[in-house]
Amino acid sequence: MSSPAIIVVAFNRPASLTRLLKSILRADYRGINNIPLIISIDGGGGKENHKIASAVEWPYGTKQIILHEKNIGLRRHILSCGDLSEKYGSVIILEDDSYVSRNFYSFSKEALEFYEDDYRIAGIGLHSYRYNENAFLPFAPIIDGREVYFMQVPCSWGQAWTTKQWKDFRDYYRTNNTISDSDKIPDSVKKWPESSWKKYFSKYMVETNRYFVYPVVSYATNFADPGENWNNGLTFFQVPLEHQIEPEHRLISFDQSDNKYDAYFEILSDSLMQFGANIDPDTCIDIYGTKQTRFIENEYMLSIKQCTNPIFSYGVELRPPAQNIFLEFEGNVYRYSQTKNFKDKISNAAINYIWDKQQPQGYYFASRTLYFKLGYYLLHPLKYFRKRLKYYKSNLLR
């Protein structure tokens, strides 16, 4: 495989572009030659970004600036950048509010080569998730001594594709470029704006049963600077970056790994069983409680939702939450039973836990309330007071 091209995606955030380019220039490219750098600027972010891109001296290969005269939007912009994989063989795509680590390039190159022939791999992520963007709660993979885990969630905070991986998506997207309520992807993903390319890639991965490769320690972080999808900068997507002096990438195949997650950031039942959980293979894992019941066909379910006849119940003391299951920490938050015994609502015990500001999740839910529900409760004050009344009653009557 030739040296993957680095493609920087910019719009109207010159300070973000400057910061990203500095991190790219600081990275380690020892032993790698002829690395193409492409800076693609969407219309509306022209003059200042073009000045910044033109001033960059790139000593590791060729540099090209693509300036779109009109604003084509984020989805079309990313699609056009992904299409460059046909020319370069493979691409690393970085949006301008990203920031990369010292060894992002060597990891990307090695991972692209290692997983090139596995049809189940849809791409390589450089970001390591610490936040479940569907449930607005913390996420972390199980630490199993391996460098990577696999998840049915596309990465948009530093990602890489081979020509074949991107072409497979493009062939699918040509006839599957709409999202409907019947699609078996998270409800929150369906509501993402039309400017999102990621929700179509999510649908593609679910319907074709493919996964992204993610590093356990992140090679890219994200500032979520104000832009097309955000009005304010957020810190939810900031993660620790790796800083290895002499990196050794110990990649494993998809079949070797037990660290696998679905489109809802839920660990697969097979993986949970490999770690020691006492559950039936035909179990739907719904620890975050975001799965739509109408789509669940499994006989058994493990969930935070209300359950009338639990076989087992688990607590929430350990992080990540899956550890409470296979280490059998007793409690009354997560329940395991037949699917028919579950309701769509989250259990009262879980609601109490969520509102408890002394617990880490409480702070995340407080943030979620601030950013996502303030306007709703201002328009529906009675619903807010009913929720709080229910919480206090359940505590007083316990």
C-alpha positions in Angstrom: 0.0 0.0 0.0 1.3 3.5 -0.9 1.5 6.1 1.8 -2.1 7.2 2.8 -3.0 10.7 1.9 -3.8 13.1 4.7 -7.0 15.1 3.9 -7.8 18.1 6.0 -11.5 19.2 5.9 -12.0 22.9 6.5 -14.9 25.3 6.4 -15.0 28.6 8.4 -12.9 27.9 11.5 -9.4 29.3 10.7 -8.2 29.0 14.3 -9.2 25.4 14.3 -7.5 24.8 11.0 -4.2 26.3 12.3 -4.3 24.2 15.4 -4.9 21.0 13.4 -2.1 21.7 10.9 0.3 22.3 13.8 -0.5 18.9 15.3 0.0 17.2 11.9 3.3 18.9 11.4 4.4 17.8 14.9 3.7 14.1 14.1 6.3 11.4 13.5 6.7 10.3 9.9 10.1 8.5 10.2 10.7 5.9 7.5 7.6 7.0 5.5 8.0 8.9 2.2 5.8 10.7 -0.3 2.9 11.5 2.0 0.3 13.6 0.1 -1.4 16.4 2.1 -4.7 17.8 0.8 -6.4 20.7 2.4 -10.0 20.9 1.2 -11.8 24.1 1.9 -15.6 24.4 1.6 -17.1 27.6 0.1 -17.6 30.3 2.6 -14.4 29.6 4.4 -12.2 30.7 1.6 -9.8 33.6 1.9 -8.4 33.2 5.5 -8.3 29.4 5.3 -6.7 29.6 1.9 -4.0 31.9 3.3 -3.4 29.5 6.2 -3.2 26.5 3.9 -0.9 28.3 1.4 1.5 29.2 4.2 2.0 25.6 5.3 5.3 24.1 4.3 4.9 20.3 3.9 8.3 18.6 3.8 7.0 15.0 3.6 5.4 15.0 0.1 3.2 16.9 -2.1 0.6 19.5 -0.9 -2.6 20.4 -2.7 -5.3 22.9 -1.8 -8.9 22.2 -3.0 -11.0 25.3 -2.8 -14.8 24.8 -3.4 -16.2 28.1 -4.7 -19.7 27.3 -3.3 -20.7 25.9 0.1 -21.4 22.3 -0.6 -22.2 21.3 3.0 -20.5 18.9 5.3 -22.0 15.7 3.9 -21.0 16.4 0.3 -17.7 17.7 1.5 -16.8 14.5 3.3 -18.1 12.4 0.5 -15.9 14.2 -2.0 -12.9 13.8 0.3 -13.6 10.1 0.7 -13.7 9.8 -3.1 -10.1 10.8 -3.2 -9.2 7.3 -1.9 -9.6 6.1 -5.5 -6.7 8.3 -6.5 -4.4 7.8 -3.5 -5.2 4.2 -2.5 -6.1 5.2 1.1 -7.0 8.3 2.9 -6.9 9.7 6.5 -9.6 12.3 6.9 -9.4 15.0 9.6 -12.0 17.7 10.2 -10.6 21.0 11.2 -11.6 20.8 14.9 -9.6 17.6 15.3 -6.2 17.3 16.8 -3.8 14.4 16.2 -1.2 12.6 18.3 2.4 12.1 17.6 1.9 8.6 16.1 -1.5 9.0 14.3 0.0 8.4 10.9 2.0 5.2 11.7 -1.1 3.7 13.4 -3.3 4.6 10.5 -1.0 3.2 7.9 -0.4 -0.1 9.8 -4.1 -0.5 10.5 -5.1 0.1 6.9 -2.7 -2.5 5.8 -3.6 -5.0 8.5 -7.4 -4.9 7.9 -7.3 -4.3 4.2 -8.6 -7.7 3.2 -11.3 -8.1 5.9 -14.7 -7.3 4.3 -16.2 -6.9 7.8 -14.0 -3.8 8.5 -15.7 -0.6 7.2 -12.9 1.8 8.3 -10.3 2.8 10.9 -11.0 5.2 13.7 -8.3 7.4 15.2 -10.5 8.7 18.0 -11.2 6.4 21.0 -14.7 7.0 22.3 -15.3 7.9 25.9 -18.8 9.2 25.3 -21.9 7.4 24.1 -23.4 9.9 21.7 -26.8 8.1 21.6 -27.4 7.9 25.4 -25.4 11.1 26.4 -23.5 9.0 28.9 -19.9 8.0 29.4 -18.6 5.1 27.4 -15.4 3.1 27.7 -14.3 -0.2 26.1 -13.3 -3.1 28.3 -9.6 -3.1 28.8 -8.5 -6.5 27.6 -4.8 -5.9 27.0 -5.3 -5.4 23.3 -4.7 -2.2 21.3 -8.0 -2.1 19.5 -11.7 -2.8 19.8 -14.4 -3.0 17.2 -17.7 -1.1 17.1 -20.6 -0.7 14.7 -20.3 3.1 14.9 -18.6 5.2 12.2 -15.9 7.6 13.3 -16.0 11.3 12.3 -13.2 12.6 14.6 -10.3 11.2 12.6 -10.9 8.3 10.3 -9.2 6.3 7.5 -10.4 4.3 4.6 -8.8 2.1 1.9 -10.2 2.5 -1.7 -12.1 -0.8 -1.3 -13.6 0.2 2.1 -14.8 3.5 0.7 -16.1 2.1 -2.6 -18.2 -0.5 -0.8 -19.9 2.3 1.1 -20.3 4.4 -2.0 -21.9 1.5 -3.9 -24.4 1.0 -1.0 -25.1 4.7 -0.6 -25.9 5.1 -4.3 -29.3 3.3 -3.7 -29.6 3.8 0.0 -29.4 7.5 0.6 -32.5 8.0 2.7 -33.2 7.4 6.4 -36.7 6.2 7.6 -38.2 5.3 11.0 -38.0 1.6 10.1 -34.2 1.7 9.8 -32.6 -0.3 12.7 -30.3 2.4 13.8 -30.5 4.5 17.0 -33.4 7.0 17.1 -31.0 9.8 18.0 -28.9 9.1 14.8 -32.1 9.3 12.7 -32.6 12.8 14.0 -29.2 14.1 13.0 -29.3 16.9 10.5 -29.2 16.3 6.8 -25.7 17.7 6.7 -24.5 14.5 8.4 -22.8 11.9 6.3 -22.3 9.7 9.4 -25.9 8.6 9.8 -25.9 7.1 6.4 -22.6 5.3 7.1 -24.2 4.1 10.3 -27.1 2.6 8.4 -24.7 1.0 6.0 -22.7 -0.6 8.7 -25.8 -2.0 10.5 -27.4 -3.4 7.3 -24.1 -5.0 6.0 -22.9 -6.0 9.5 -19.5 -4.2 9.4 -17.4 -2.5 12.0 -14.9 0.3 12.6 -11.6 -0.5 14.2 -11.0 1.8 17.2 -7.8 2.3 19.3 -8.1 1.8 23.0 -5.8 4.8 23.5 -6.8 7.7 21.2 -4.7 9.0 18.3 -7.0 11.9 17.7 -9.2 14.1 19.9 -11.9 16.7 19.1 -12.6 20.2 20.3 -16.1 20.4 18.9 -15.5 24.1 18.0 -18.6 26.0 16.9 -19.4 25.2 13.3 -22.0 23.6 11.0 -23.3 21.1 13.6 -22.5 22.9 16.9 -23.3 26.4 18.1 -21.0 26.2 21.1 -17.8 24.4 21.8 -18.2 21.2 23.8 -15.7 19.1 25.9 -17.6 15.8 25.7 -15.4 14.6 22.9 -12.0 15.4 24.5 -10.1 12.2 25.2 -6.5 11.4 26.4 -4.0 11.2 23.5 -1.3 8.6 23.2 2.3 9.9 23.5 4.5 6.8 22.8 8.1 7.6 22.0 8.7 4.4 20.2 5.3 3.0 19.2 4.6 -0.6 18.8 1.2 -1.3 17.2 -0.1 -4.7 18.3 -3.1 -5.2 16.1 -5.4 -8.2 16.2 -7.9 -9.6 13.8 -11.6 -9.2 14.1 -11.9 -13.0 14.9 -9.3 -12.8 17.7 -11.1 -10.0 19.5 -13.8 -10.4 22.1 -14.1 -6.6 22.5 -16.9 -5.8 20.1 -19.8 -3.3 20.3 -22.9 -2.6 18.2 -24.4 0.6 16.8 -25.8 1.6 20.2 -22.4 1.4 22.0 -23.5 -1.9 23.6 -21.1 -4.8 24.0 -22.1 -7.8 21.9 -23.7 -10.7 23.8 -21.0 -13.1 22.6 -18.3 -10.8 23.8 -20.0 -10.4 27.2 -20.2 -14.2 27.5 -16.5 -14.5 26.7 -15.7 -12.2 29.6 -17.7 -14.5 31.9 -21.3 -13.3 31.9 -24.0 -15.9 32.7 -26.5 -15.1 29.9 -28.1 -16.9 27.0 -26.5 -16.4 23.6 -29.8 -15.1 22.3 -29.7 -11.9 24.5 -30.2 -8.3 23.5 -27.8 -6.1 25.4 -29.4 -2.7 26.3 -27.4 -1.4 29.2 -27.8 2.2 28.1 -31.6 1.7 27.5 -31.6 3.3 24.0 -32.8 0.4 21.9 -36.2 0.4 20.4 -38.2 -2.5 21.7 -40.1 -3.0 18.4 -36.8 -4.0 16.8 -35.8 -6.5 19.4 -36.3 -10.1 18.3 -34.1 -11.9 20.9 -35.6 -14.2 23.5 -33.7 -12.6 26.4 -32.7 -9.0 27.3 -30.3 -7.3 29.6 -31.4 -3.7 30.1 -31.7 -0.7 32.4 -35.5 -0.6 31.5 -38.4 -1.7 33.7 -38.7 -5.4 34.1 -41.6 -7.3 35.8 -39.8 -10.7 36.4 -36.0 -10.4 36.4 -33.9 -13.5 36.5 -30.8 -11.6 37.6 -30.3 -8.0 38.7 -27.0 -6.0 38.8 -25.6 -2.8 40.2 -23.8 0.1 38.7 -20.6 0.3 40.9 -18.1 -0.6 38.2 -16.9 1.2 35.0 -17.5 0.4 32.3 -21.0 -0.8 33.1 -20.6 -4.2 31.4 -18.2 -5.2 34.2 -21.1 -5.2 36.6 -22.6 -8.0 34.6 -19.7 -10.5 34.1 -18.3 -9.8 37.6 -21.9 -10.2 39.0 -22.2 -7.1 41.1 -25.6 -7.3 42.7 -28.0 -4.4 42.5 -31.3 -3.2 41.1 -30.4 -1.1 38.0 -29.5 -3.6 35.3 -31.9 -6.6 34.8 -31.7 -9.8 32.9 -34.9 -11.6 31.8 -37.0 -12.7 28.9 -37.7 -9.8 26.5 -41.4 -10.0 27.0 -41.0 -9.0 30.6 -39.5 -5.6 29.7 -41.2 -2.2 29.2 -40.0 0.7 27.1 -39.5 2.9 30.2 -36.3 3.1 32.2 -36.6 1.7 35.7 -37.3 3.9 38.7 -34.1 2.7 40.3 -32.2 3.9 37.3 -34.0 7.2 37.3 -33.0 7.7 40.9 -29.4 6.9 40.0 -29.4 9.3 37.1 -30.7 12.2 39.1 -28.2 11.6 41.9 -25.6 14.3 41.3 -23.1 12.4 43.5 -22.6 9.8 40.8 -20.6 10.5 37.6 -23.5 9.8 35.3 -25.5 12.5 37.1 -23.2 15.2 35.9 -23.5 13.9 32.3 -27.3 13.9 32.6 -27.2 17.4 34.1 -25.2 18.5 31.1 -27.7 16.8 28.8 -30.5 18.6 30.5 -28.7 21.9 30.1 -28.0 21.4 26.4 -30.9 19.3 25.2 -33.9 19.7 27.5 -33.8 23.2 28.9 -36.0 24.5 26.0 -38.3 21.5 26.2 -39.0 22.0 29.9 -39.4 25.8 29.5 -42.2 25.0 27.1 -43.6 22.1 29.3 -43.0 23.1 32.9 -45.6 20.7 34.3 -43.8 17.7 32.9 -40.6 18.8 34.6 -42.3 19.2 38.0 -44.1 15.8 37.5 -40.7 14.2 36.9 -39.2 15.7 40.0 -42.3 14.8 42.1 -42.0 11.2 40.9 -38.4 11.2 41.9 -39.0 12.6 45.4 -42.0 10.3 46.0 -39.9 7.2 45.1 -37.2 8.3 47.5 -39.6 9.1 50.4 -41.5 5.9 50.0 -38.5 3.6 49.8 
